[in-house]
Amino acid sequence: MGNEAVLMPFITSANIACGFHAGDEVIMESTVELCIRHQVNIGAHPSFPDRENFGRKNMNLLPGEVEEMVATQILALRKICEDQDVRLNHVKPHGALYNMAACDSELATAIAKAVYLIDAELILVGLSGSMMHRAAMAKGLSFFHEVFADRSYRKDGTLTPRSEPGAVLQSPTDAADQAFRLATGSGILAEGQLIFPKADTICIHGDGPDALAFAKAINDRLSTHSL
């Protein structure tokens, strides 16, 4: 999105698009260089082949197709990491693939299988408490339960679809407050109900118009409280 360099000082991990929904080899190389410079963990961000909709359109693919698609993207970024003598740290599916796999065991299993076959030491990142966690555990993969600072939730712990009002938080302050509550286990309101998703890692989206303001606000709030 062109703002990778300014965001790097405020994050600890980066999910790098692998060409299917955004990015290309040149962008992947430059982003890996930035991660190395700022000591940011590097993650592959595989998606459906959907550049037109930034990977946010649901697609119905067979599990075998998903496994191959995910593996192709992970391997593309891993090669760049190897060329720059740095280790790929994790894999986090993107967009529609991420949300579908959170609820679809076959899809989640296909993703976990791709990760496992490439490198069983990679961390799989997925929606907190979702099918992705079960699939990772079945393969013996390390799993990070992910929560979102800049998205609203449903009471079942899934994200509010972007097609619905209020799905994306508009205020950096509100996002920082939500990040703090998630990080401390204080719970957040979802459809009027308090939920307590497990949080190993907190996501913010780098493609929003105010991504830098969000990153600064969240980093400041968590850093102030030594989290």
Secondary structure, 3 states (H helix, E strand, C coil): CCCHHHHHHHCCEEEEECCCCCCCHHHHHHHHHHHHHHCCEEEEECCCCCCCCCCCCCCCCCHHHHHHHHHHHHHHHHHHHHHCCCCCCEECCCHHHHHHHHHCHHHHHHHHHHHHHHCCCCEEEEECCCHHHHHHHHHCCEEEEEEECCECECCCCCECCCCCCCCECCCHHHHHHHHHHHHHCCCEEECCEEECCCCCEEECCCCCCCHHHHHHHHHHHHHHCCC
